[in-house]
Amino acid sequence: MKTSHLIIASAVAAAIGLPGTVLGQAKAETEKCYGVSKAGQNDCQTASSSCAGTSKKDAQADAWIAVPKGTCAKIVGASLTPSK
Amino acid sequence: MSALSLADLQTAFRSACLGSDSPDLAALVDGERIGADARLRIYRHHVFDSLSTALGATFSSVLSLVGEGFFRMLAREYIAHTPPSGPVLSEYGADFPDFIERHERVRDLVYLADAARLDWALTRAYGSDGGTALTAAALAAIAPEALGELRLRLRMGVSLLRSAYPVDRIWAVAHGKDDASIDLASGGVELVVFQRDDDAAFARLTRGEAAMLVACDGATGLAVALERASDADSSFDFATALPKFLNLDILAAP
């Protein structure tokens, strides 16, 4: 336990001593996600096409879209192969 | 015209918005020029459109990965199954990742639920006020012999995410920040998701760092948390981990 306290105390001391150096490092490995969640913050959000409801099309009409067609095409790997 | 109590009327209208036709309700709606069912469908479409759009904003990686059409199909099923329980759109979708994980049609996209979890964690981090972060100065004020029993906690809104897949790189591909293709076999990640500069962000953690934070958040003293970290990862180095945590502002002030 004494060793543990010593390690903790010295790491704390080191962290205080070297803020500038480490800050640069930590920032570099941070992925900036600007804007990712902002759109969802708008609680007054309304559908852009609310008049779509007047169409004869039922809400389930495009449920036949069975295949994902997006950036997932760029992700490959053995576990993507259906196992069953 | 059948008489409905206010409660029954509201229940019937809610069901109509979520997809069930009700003759009792339709009988109460003016059917001139536009039929009653078509009028009610306007509300239904509006509900599904608004909520799909909100889910797409929150789960932007999933939206990008599967594409708009497929996403709306997923969203529609989810909305009918789990309508919002509160009025805040950005808080809607807590169990959308689990819904994705169970969904037969995306079973092959094994990483999709974890991508959704990352999206959700980013949204939560962004929406959280966080509170004050632990600083080196605050730590220095604690007597060295008390540090072993110190209970460190994650800041509000900070969360940890472990995935068997490289979800951070998958996120980057989904958001057009990385154009390389990703091999799922390249291994899993431990991520910490947090608020930063009026935004949300994530960073990779080593196994040891993640184990330490899990232990800390489970109300374990710092000395025990460090043992757990070393058990999980023999190369764990507290002297590297602590400055990293402090600079990411992921620990709460005591």
Interface residues (C-beta under 8 A of the other chain):
Chain A: M1 S4 H5 I7 I8 A9 S10 A11 V12 A13 A14 A15 I16 L18 P19 V22 L23 Q25 A26 K27 E29 T30 E31 K32 C33 Y34 G35 V36 S37 K38 A39 G40 Q41 N42 D43 Q45 T46 A47 S48 S49 S50 C51 A52 G53 T54 K56 D58 A59 Q60 D62 A63 I65 A66 V67 P68 K69 G70 T71 C72 K74 I75 V76 G77 A78 S79 L80 T81 P82
Chain B: G19 I34 A38 R41 I42 Y43 R44 H45 H46 F48 D49 S50 T53 A54 A57 T58 S60 L63 S64 L65 V66 G67 E68 G69 F70 F71 R72 M73 R76 P87 V88 L89 S90 R105 V106 R107 D108 L109 V110 Y111 L112 D119 L122 T123 A125 Y126 G127 A136 A137 L139 A140 P144 E145 L147 G148 D168 I170 W171 A172 V173 A174 H175 K177 D179 A180 S181 I182 D183 L184 A185 S186 R196 D199 A200 A201 F202 A203 R204 L222 A223 L226 E227 F238 A239 L242 P243 K244 L246 N247 L248
